[in-house]
């Protein structure tokens, strides 16, 4: 029962953050930005170059980068590969 409550609370929190990001984007009349100065969002139409830059960029110092589309972060696998000595 507690696990269901936690899942429900997390789901409601995620929906609230997503809705707040959409409202922020509409108010500021732009498709990308940060919510509360911390949570990145990007509702622009994704393109291959942005997706590649955010998921495979060994030269970046960031492991977590903004999602190509949506709210939150994605993993920069290029940075991880560099840290592991693969690249």
C-alpha positions in Angstrom: 0.0 0.0 0.0 2.8 2.4 0.8 4.5 1.7 -2.5 1.3 2.6 -4.4 1.1 5.9 -2.4 4.7 6.8 -3.2 4.2 6.0 -6.9 1.0 8.1 -7.0 2.7 11.0 -5.2 5.6 10.9 -7.7 3.3 10.7 -10.6 1.3 13.7 -9.4 4.5 15.7 -8.7 5.8 14.9 -12.3 2.5 16.0 -13.8 2.6 19.2 -11.8 6.2 20.0 -12.9 5.3 19.2 -16.5 2.3 21.5 -16.3 4.3 24.3 -14.7 6.9 24.0 -17.5 4.2 24.3 -20.2 2.7 27.3 -18.4 6.2 28.9 -18.1 6.9 28.3 -21.8 3.6 29.8 -22.9 4.0 32.8 -20.6 7.5 33.6 -21.8 6.5 32.8 -25.4 9.5 30.5 -25.9 9.9 26.8 -26.3 12.8 26.2 -23.9 14.1 27.4 -20.5 14.3 26.4 -16.9 11.6 25.9 -14.3 12.5 27.4 -10.9 16.0 28.0 -12.3 16.8 24.3 -12.0 14.6 22.0 -14.1 15.3 22.3 -17.8 12.5 22.0 -20.4 12.5 22.1 -24.2 9.3 21.9 -26.2 10.9 22.9 -29.5 10.7 20.4 -32.4 13.7 18.0 -31.8 16.4 17.9 -34.4 19.2 15.4 -34.9 22.0 17.8 -34.1 20.5 18.9 -30.7 19.8 15.2 -29.8 23.4 14.2 -30.7 24.9 17.2 -28.8 22.9 16.3 -25.6 23.4 12.5 -25.6 26.9 12.2 -27.1 29.3 15.1 -26.3 32.6 13.8 -24.8 34.0 17.3 -24.7 31.3 18.6 -22.3 31.9 18.6 -18.6 28.2 17.7 -17.9 27.0 14.2 -17.3 23.3 15.3 -17.2 22.1 17.6 -20.0 18.6 18.9 -20.8 16.3 16.6 -22.6 16.0 17.0 -26.4 12.3 17.2 -25.9 10.3 17.4 -22.7 11.1 18.2 -19.1 14.2 17.1 -17.1 17.6 15.7 -18.0 19.2 13.1 -20.2 22.5 11.3 -19.8 25.5 12.5 -21.8 27.0 9.1 -22.7 29.9 10.8 -24.4 31.0 12.3 -21.1 30.6 9.0 -19.4 32.7 7.2 -22.1 35.4 9.9 -21.7 35.4 9.4 -17.9 35.7 5.7 -18.4 38.6 6.1 -20.8 36.8 4.6 -23.7 37.0 7.8 -25.8 
